[in-house]
Amino acid sequence: MRIQHTTLLVITLAISTILAGCMGKIRYPTYYELQLPAPPYPPPGPEGRASVAVREFKSPAYLRQGPLVYRSSPEQIGFYDYHRWAADPRQFVTTAIVERLRASGKFAELTVYDGRSHADYIISGRLEKLEEVDFAGGVKVEVALSAQMTNVHTGTTVWSNSASDIEDVSQRNIPTVVNEMSKAMDHAIEKLLSSFPNSAIANAR
């Protein structure tokens, strides 16, 4: 009986040691969010009479999974297991576009499309890229966007554009990568909206 008791004690201690080792190795993910400059306040009165609704931007499936993305070659996509976005990047881009356009004062009303909107124009877009690039010399980040605006009353596309931006990463760590992604996103949105219709087009019905 004593031998059996000793054996059981040894097994119990061994299991406890293994479990303690496993518990000590638990790693929890870190969450990040992009930071863009606040848009300026809109002018006192709206220039335009038309209303616009922005659909939630689409994206490739791999950008919707949560982890930050990196490319070690043009064909190979990798994911950081413990570094994730705090919010869906599609929602972030959509909100940023709405805020930038609202600040322009070109429209009487500007909202996120909810499927029941009676807006005069609908903007649809796509987040093409939001990733770290680890090839072709050094570490970089790339953001790419595309969008188009449709006149709801006529069904015609009155504007479309695409834009991208690449920023160098000076220090290879995730906070620096995210900071450069924020810059690239800001620049890409600015380029995308640089050709946006003027108030005369926005007033058209």
Kinemage of the C-alpha trace (Angstrom):
@kinemage 1
@onewidth
@group {chain A} dominant
@subgroup {mainchain}
@vectorlist {calphas} color= white
{ca met a 1} P 0.000 0.000 0.000
{ca arg a 2} L 2.832 2.353 0.826
{ca ile a 3} L 4.396 1.747 -2.601
{ca gln a 4} L 1.092 2.452 -4.336
{ca his a 5} L 0.603 5.616 -2.259
{ca thr a 6} L 4.131 6.807 -3.119
{ca thr a 7} L 3.575 6.109 -6.819
{ca leu a 8} L 0.279 8.008 -6.784
{ca leu a 9} L 1.954 10.956 -5.044
{ca val a 10} L 4.734 11.062 -7.636
{ca ile a 11} L 2.222 10.977 -10.508
{ca thr a 12} L 0.138 13.730 -8.889
{ca leu a 13} L 3.196 15.947 -8.423
{ca ala a 14} L 4.289 15.334 -12.001
{ca ile a 15} L 0.862 16.318 -13.359
{ca ser a 16} L 0.785 19.406 -11.144
{ca thr a 17} L 4.231 20.436 -12.393
{ca ile a 18} L 3.161 20.016 -16.027
{ca leu a 19} L -0.030 22.000 -15.479
{ca ala a 20} L 1.846 24.762 -13.686
{ca gly a 21} L 4.304 24.963 -16.576
{ca cys a 22} L 1.477 25.185 -19.081
{ca met a 23} L -0.298 27.850 -17.054
{ca gly a 24} L 2.875 29.909 -16.973
{ca lys a 25} L 3.053 29.906 -20.783
{ca ile a 26} L -0.448 31.246 -21.434
{ca arg a 27} L -0.241 34.278 -23.711
{ca tyr a 28} L -3.093 36.647 -24.323
{ca pro a 29} L -3.526 38.688 -27.510
{ca thr a 30} L -2.805 42.399 -27.684
{ca tyr a 31} L -5.329 44.590 -29.466
{ca tyr a 32} L -4.621 47.640 -31.627
{ca glu a 33} L -6.589 50.382 -33.342
{ca leu a 34} L -5.679 52.838 -36.060
{ca gln a 35} L -5.413 56.501 -35.115
{ca leu a 36} L -6.296 59.217 -37.625
{ca pro a 37} L -6.228 62.992 -37.184
{ca ala a 38} L -9.595 64.410 -36.219
{ca pro a 39} L -11.391 65.881 -39.244
{ca pro a 40} L -12.017 69.627 -39.183
{ca tyr a 41} L -15.344 70.977 -38.060
{ca pro a 42} L -17.821 71.288 -40.937
{ca pro a 43} L -18.651 74.798 -42.174
{ca pro a 44} L -21.540 76.637 -40.460
{ca gly a 45} L -24.140 75.763 -43.099
{ca pro a 46} L -24.162 72.868 -45.577
{ca glu a 47} L -23.166 73.783 -49.118
{ca gly a 48} L -25.104 70.954 -50.692
{ca arg a 49} L -28.739 69.999 -50.649
{ca ala a 50} L -28.194 66.329 -51.477
{ca ser a 51} L -27.809 63.481 -49.000
{ca val a 52} L -25.306 60.628 -49.077
{ca ala a 53} L -25.174 57.216 -47.402
{ca val a 54} L -21.955 55.194 -47.214
{ca arg a 55} L -22.173 51.408 -47.328
{ca glu a 56} L -19.826 49.486 -45.064
{ca phe a 57} L -16.614 48.960 -47.019
{ca lys a 58} L -15.888 45.445 -48.229
{ca ser a 59} L -12.507 43.715 -48.040
{ca pro a 60} L -10.774 40.443 -48.881
{ca ala a 61} L -11.724 37.654 -46.464
{ca tyr a 62} L -8.255 37.514 -44.878
{ca leu a 63} L -8.571 41.094 -43.635
{ca arg a 64} L -11.767 40.218 -41.774
{ca gln a 65} L -10.267 37.527 -39.544
{ca gly a 66} L -8.925 39.867 -36.855
{ca pro a 67} L -5.132 39.350 -36.722
{ca leu a 68} L -2.714 41.865 -38.202
{ca val a 69} L -1.510 40.697 -41.603
{ca tyr a 70} L 1.987 40.525 -43.067
{ca arg a 71} L 3.366 39.383 -46.400
{ca ser a 72} L 6.747 37.661 -46.622
{ca ser a 73} L 6.358 37.492 -50.434
{ca pro a 74} L 3.812 38.721 -52.973
{ca glu a 75} L 2.111 35.305 -52.858
{ca gln a 76} L 2.360 34.461 -49.140
{ca ile a 77} L 0.077 35.936 -46.453
{ca gly a 78} L 0.822 35.506 -42.749
{ca phe a 79} L -1.048 36.390 -39.564
{ca tyr a 80} L 0.242 37.574 -36.184
{ca asp a 81} L -1.262 35.139 -33.670
{ca tyr a 82} L -1.209 37.515 -30.700
{ca his a 83} L -1.653 40.912 -32.362
{ca arg a 84} L -5.215 41.680 -33.408
{ca trp a 85} L -7.406 44.606 -34.436
{ca ala a 86} L -9.701 45.935 -31.726
{ca ala a 87} L -12.360 46.723 -34.358
{ca asp a 88} L -13.190 45.429 -37.801
{ca pro a 89} L -11.028 47.444 -40.254
{ca arg a 90} L -14.001 47.714 -42.625
{ca gln a 91} L -16.032 49.552 -40.003
{ca phe a 92} L -13.083 51.799 -39.219
{ca val a 93} L -12.613 52.840 -42.857
{ca thr a 94} L -16.343 53.385 -43.354
{ca thr a 95} L -16.584 55.643 -40.310
{ca ala a 96} L -13.459 57.560 -41.336
{ca ile a 97} L -14.863 58.218 -44.821
{ca val a 98} L -18.172 59.424 -43.366
{ca glu a 99} L -16.396 61.798 -40.983
{ca arg a 100} L -14.150 63.236 -43.716
{ca leu a 101} L -17.047 63.846 -46.089
{ca arg a 102} L -19.231 65.297 -43.358
{ca ala a 103} L -16.451 67.730 -42.486
{ca ser a 104} L -16.325 68.914 -46.109
{ca gly a 105} L -19.821 70.405 -45.831
{ca lys a 106} L -20.657 69.312 -49.382
{ca phe a 107} L -23.821 67.476 -48.401
{ca ala a 108} L -26.910 68.242 -46.373
{ca glu a 109} L -26.781 64.815 -44.733
{ca leu a 110} L -24.191 62.079 -44.582
{ca thr a 111} L -24.766 58.751 -42.829
{ca val a 112} L -23.734 55.096 -42.788
{ca tyr a 113} L -26.082 53.092 -45.020
{ca asp a 114} L -28.499 50.958 -42.986
{ca gly a 115} L -30.510 49.420 -45.813
{ca arg a 116} L -33.411 51.824 -45.321
{ca ser a 117} L -31.764 55.057 -46.388
{ca his a 118} L -33.508 57.479 -48.733
{ca ala a 119} L -30.254 59.196 -49.665
{ca asp a 120} L -29.697 60.744 -53.073
{ca tyr a 121} L -26.279 59.112 -53.418
{ca ile a 122} L -24.794 55.819 -52.240
{ca ile a 123} L -21.047 55.362 -51.768
{ca ser a 124} L -19.661 51.830 -51.951
{ca gly a 125} L -16.035 51.006 -51.303
{ca arg a 126} L -13.447 48.341 -50.676
{ca leu a 127} L -10.444 48.097 -48.380
{ca glu a 128} L -8.029 46.373 -50.730
{ca lys a 129} L -4.941 46.185 -48.520
{ca leu a 130} L -3.972 46.777 -44.898
{ca glu a 131} L -0.774 44.878 -44.304
{ca glu a 132} L 2.881 44.784 -43.364
{ca val a 133} L 5.188 44.099 -46.311
{ca asp a 134} L 8.378 42.178 -45.491
{ca phe a 135} L 9.959 41.811 -48.911
{ca ala a 136} L 11.472 43.993 -51.644
{ca gly a 137} L 13.895 45.629 -49.220
{ca gly a 138} L 13.093 46.631 -45.654
{ca val a 139} L 9.820 46.540 -43.762
{ca lys a 140} L 6.919 48.629 -45.048
{ca val a 141} L 3.166 48.890 -44.647
{ca glu a 142} L 0.649 49.293 -47.452
{ca val a 143} L -2.950 50.511 -47.484
{ca ala a 144} L -5.124 50.491 -50.608
{ca leu a 145} L -8.712 51.693 -51.050
{ca ser a 146} L -11.257 52.010 -53.840
{ca ala a 147} L -14.727 53.578 -53.902
{ca gln a 148} L -17.512 54.811 -56.167
{ca met a 149} L -20.621 56.966 -55.748
{ca thr a 150} L -23.931 56.208 -57.457
{ca asn a 151} L -26.854 58.555 -58.065
{ca val a 152} L -29.806 56.639 -56.607
{ca his a 153} L -32.347 58.414 -58.817
{ca thr a 154} L -30.607 57.687 -62.120
{ca gly a 155} L -28.467 54.639 -61.274
{ca thr a 156} L -25.399 56.260 -62.805
{ca thr a 157} L -21.929 56.261 -61.263
{ca val a 158} L -20.977 59.896 -60.775
{ca trp a 159} L -17.571 59.308 -59.171
{ca ser a 160} L -15.025 56.547 -58.677
{ca asn a 161} L -11.417 56.465 -57.553
{ca ser a 162} L -8.735 54.238 -56.054
{ca ala a 163} L -5.728 55.141 -53.947
{ca ser a 164} L -2.896 53.547 -52.023
{ca asp a 165} L -0.046 54.552 -49.773
{ca ile a 166} L 3.152 52.850 -48.619
{ca glu a 167} L 5.105 53.872 -45.531
{ca asp a 168} L 8.522 52.688 -44.306
{ca val a 169} L 8.777 51.078 -40.863
{ca ser a 170} L 11.821 52.376 -39.001
{ca gln a 171} L 11.649 49.915 -36.087
{ca arg a 172} L 10.455 46.364 -36.500
{ca asn a 173} L 7.908 46.118 -33.710
{ca ile a 174} L 4.131 45.966 -33.790
{ca pro a 175} L 3.368 49.399 -32.244
{ca thr a 176} L 5.572 51.046 -34.882
{ca val a 177} L 3.931 48.992 -37.639
{ca val a 178} L 0.460 50.073 -36.465
{ca asn a 179} L 1.576 53.702 -36.231
{ca glu a 180} L 2.784 53.611 -39.840
{ca met a 181} L -0.451 51.906 -40.889
{ca ser a 182} L -2.339 54.827 -39.364
{ca lys a 183} L -0.274 57.243 -41.459
{ca ala a 184} L -0.769 55.166 -44.594
{ca met a 185} L -4.520 54.987 -43.986
{ca asp a 186} L -4.749 58.745 -43.490
{ca his a 187} L -2.816 59.419 -46.699
{ca ala a 188} L -4.786 56.824 -48.698
{ca ile a 189} L -8.133 58.326 -47.627
{ca glu a 190} L -6.872 61.814 -48.503
{ca lys a 191} L -5.819 60.625 -51.972
{ca leu a 192} L -9.070 58.723 -52.479
{ca leu a 193} L -11.243 61.753 -51.733
{ca ser a 194} L -9.012 64.257 -53.534
{ca ser a 195} L -11.076 63.876 -56.724
{ca phe a 196} L -14.442 63.851 -54.981
{ca pro a 197} L -17.231 65.767 -56.789
{ca asn a 198} L -17.635 69.437 -55.981
{ca ser a 199} L -20.770 70.967 -54.520
{ca ala a 200} L -22.323 71.580 -57.924
{ca ile a 201} L -22.383 67.852 -58.622
{ca ala a 202} L -23.459 67.103 -55.052
{ca asn a 203} L -26.451 69.411 -55.514
{ca ala a 204} L -27.614 67.679 -58.676
{ca arg a 205} L -30.759 65.570 -58.502
